[in-house]
Amino acid sequence: MRHSPDTVPVAIRILMLSAREALRNRGGLLMFFLVPVVFLGAIHITAGLGVISINLYFPGEMLRVLLTVRNVCLVFGAAGVCGFLSAYYALVMFQQPFEYFRFCVFEGLHPAEYLAGRFGMLTMLLTVFAACTTALTGLLVPLTHPEVVFSGYLLLGIIYGALGGIIGTISRDFLVGFLSVAILADLDVAWLQNPVYYTAGQDLDLVRWLPAFYPCQLVFAGAFTEDTNILAVWGSCTYAAASLVLFLVSIASRLWRVRRIRTAHPEGGES
């Protein structure tokens, strides 16, 4: 039975609208599928088979694991792609159409309904992307615990998706926002957490406090060891929760401000 618009919850309609926006964004869809394949394919072809050691920080101990450069680069490269694309999609979802939805809130849309619909779509995108990234990585590297690797990619996506969304709500210029998420993801995930090119950085306290540290540790532990890194799980969940709270506060403060103006001046406009 086909539902009329009045029988469909507003949050579901916003989610459906968000899905249509994603489908119309052909460039974004192309990046969604093409970037991981090209990036991991290039690593698989060019990375060497030499052996290096990486440090994994478990509660109360440090485990040194010997791995081939290719396997390390593939798993780590997938993490870098996951972080960047998650931030990019959140930037697109919460920057370009944000003024339109602020107008909708001014006209009576409840902020909670908007947040439920948009966050529902973002969660679906991050989950699908983490699953696809894990599956693609698993085709190239034997993963010990794919479910743990998936959890690490998903938590990394949530953290960087929230950061990308915050940048999107703050910056009105898309190019500035895009460069910001690209630099942030490249500096943290692709450089400072890279065990191949910046191994010494893992011993620095600054690097351990960066957002990508715990998710990357979780991914490597799940990919190459039998034990789940509980410290990395708690650290990743803490960063994900904190970044989501900041993201919600950033959006809600702007939406509720518009709603208060409408309540105070029902016949006027936003100043």
N, C-alpha and C positions, 0 to 999 in steps of 0.2 A: 504494500500500500504506500502510495506516495504521500509524504507529509507536506502540508502547507507550511509556509514560512512561520505562521503564528504558532504552530505546534512544535517547532524545532527550537530547543534552547538557544539563547543568544550566543553562549560560549561555543556551542557546536557550529553555529553559522559562521562565527569568526574563524574557527579552525578550518572550516571548509573554504572560506575566502582566502585564508593563508595558504592552503594547499593549492588553490588555483593560481595564486601569485607565484608560488614556487614552480609550478608547471609552465607558466608563461615566461619565466626567467630562463631562456634557453642557454644563455652563457653560463649561468650558475649550474644548470643541470649538466652541461658539458664538463665543467670543472669537477663536479661531483663524481663523475665516472672516469674522466680522462686523466686528471692529475695524479691520482694514486697509481693507476696503471703505468703511466709514463714514468713517474718518479721512481717507483719500485723496480720497474723494468730496467731503467738506466742503472740503478744500483746493482741489480743482479748481473748485468752484463759487465760492468766496469770494476766492481769491488773485487779485491784480491782474496786469496784463500789462506793468507798468513794467519797465524794465531796470535791473539792479544789477550790480556787479562782485563777484566772489568771488576769494579768493586760493587758489591751489593750489601746494603746496610740493613741487617736484621736487628731485632731488639736485643741489645746487649752484645752484639758481635758483628764483625765485618767478614763477609764471605768473598773470597777472590775466585772468580770463575774464568777458565780458559775457553775462548771461543774463536771461531774464525771471523775475520774481518767482515766477510760477506754477510754472515748471519747477524752479527751485531748491527751492521749498517742497515740491513733490511728491516729489522724490528724497530730500531731507533728511527729510521727514515719514515716508517709508517706512523710512529708517534708524532713526528714533526708535521707530517701532512694532516693528521687528525686534528692537531691543535690549531693549525692555521685555517683549515677549511671550516672548522667549527666556529672560530671567531669571525670568519668572513660571512657565513650564513646568518649568524646572529646580528652582525652589523647590517646586513641587507634587510633583515626582517624588522629591525627596530630603529632604523634611521629613516629610510626613504618614505615609508608610509606613516611615520609617527605623527606628523602634523595632521594628517587626515583623521587618524584615530583620536587625536586631541580634540578635533572639531566634533567628532562623534560623541565624545564624553561631554563636551560642552552642550550638545543637543540632547543629552539624557542617557547615553550609554554608561552603565556602571563600570568603574575601573576594574572591579574584580572579574567581571565577565570578559572584558578585553584581555586581562592578564591570563585568565584560564584558557582562552582560545589560542592566544599567541604562544604561550608557554607549552601548551599541549602539542602544537605543531613543531616547535623547536625541539621538544623532547623526542618526538617521533623521528625527526631528521637526525639527531645525534645518535639515537639508538640504531637506526638503519646504517648510518655511516660507520659506527663502531663495529657493527656486525660484518659489514662488507670489508672493512679494513682488516679485521681479524681473519676472515676467510681468505682474502688475497694473500696476507702474510703467511697463513698456514699452508698455502700452495707452494711457497718458496722456501719456507723454513719449518723444520719439524718442531712444533710447539708442544711442550710438556703438558701444560694445562691451558687449552684455548679459552676456557671460560674465565680464567683469571686474567688472561691477556685482554679479552673483551671488556672485562670490568675496568681494567686500567685505561684502555682507550676511551671508554665511555666517561669515566671520571675526568680524564684529561679534556675530553670534548665539553663536558659541563663547565669546567673551570674556565676554559678559554672561550667557550660560547658566552658565558656570563661577562667576561672581560670585553669581548667584542661588542656585546649588547650595550654595556655601559659606555663604551666609546661612541657607539652609534647614537645614544641618547644625548650625549654631551656635544658631539661635533655635528655641525650642520653641513659641512663640506664632505662629500663622499670620498674624494681623493685623500683628504687629510685623514679620515677615519680608516680607509684602506691601508694607507702607509703606516698608520699607527699600529694596527693589528699585525701587519706584516713584519714590522720591526720588532714588536714585542714577542711574537712567536719565534722569529729567527734568532733573537738574542737569547731567549730562555731555552726553548726546546731544541732548536737546531744547532746551538753553539755551546752554551754553558753546561748543558746536560749531556753533551755528546761524549761518550766514553772513548771514542776513537781519536778525536782531535783535541780533546780538552780533559784528559784523564785526571790531571793534577787538580782540576777545578772541583772534583768530587770531594776533596778534603777541606774545602773552604766552607766556613759556616754560612757565608752569603749565598752560595749556590744551593745549599740545603734548605734555605728559607724561600727560595723561588717557587712559584706555583707548580711548575712541571716536575719538580724533583721527586715527590712521592709517587705520582702516577707512573713516571718512567721507571722507578724502582719496582713498582708493582708489576709492570709489564715485563721487565726483565726477569723477575723472580718467577712469574708464571710461565714464561717462555722457556727458561733454561734450567730451572731447579724443580725439585719435588715439593718444596715447602712454600706455603703462602706467607708472604711478608706482612705480618699483622701490623707492624709499625707503618708500613706504606699504605695499608688499607685505611687505618685511622687517620693518617696524615692527609691522604687524598680526599676522604670524606669530609674532613674538617675544612679543607680549602674549598671543596665544592659547595658545602653549606654556606660558608662565609661569603663566597663570591656571589652565590644566588641571592643571599639576603641583601647584599649591597646593590645588586642588579634590581631587585624588586623595589628597594627603597628609592633608587634613582628614577625608576619609571613612575612608581606610585606617587611620589612627591610632585611630579609635574602634572600627572593626571588629576590628582585630587585638588591641586591648586586651581586648575581650570574648572573643576566641578564646584568649588567654593565660590568662584567668581560668578558662575551661572546662577547659583543659589542666591547670592547677594544682589545680583543685577539680572533678573530673569528676562528683562526686555532689552538689555544692553549687550555690548560685546566685550571681549577680553581686552584689557588694557595692556 
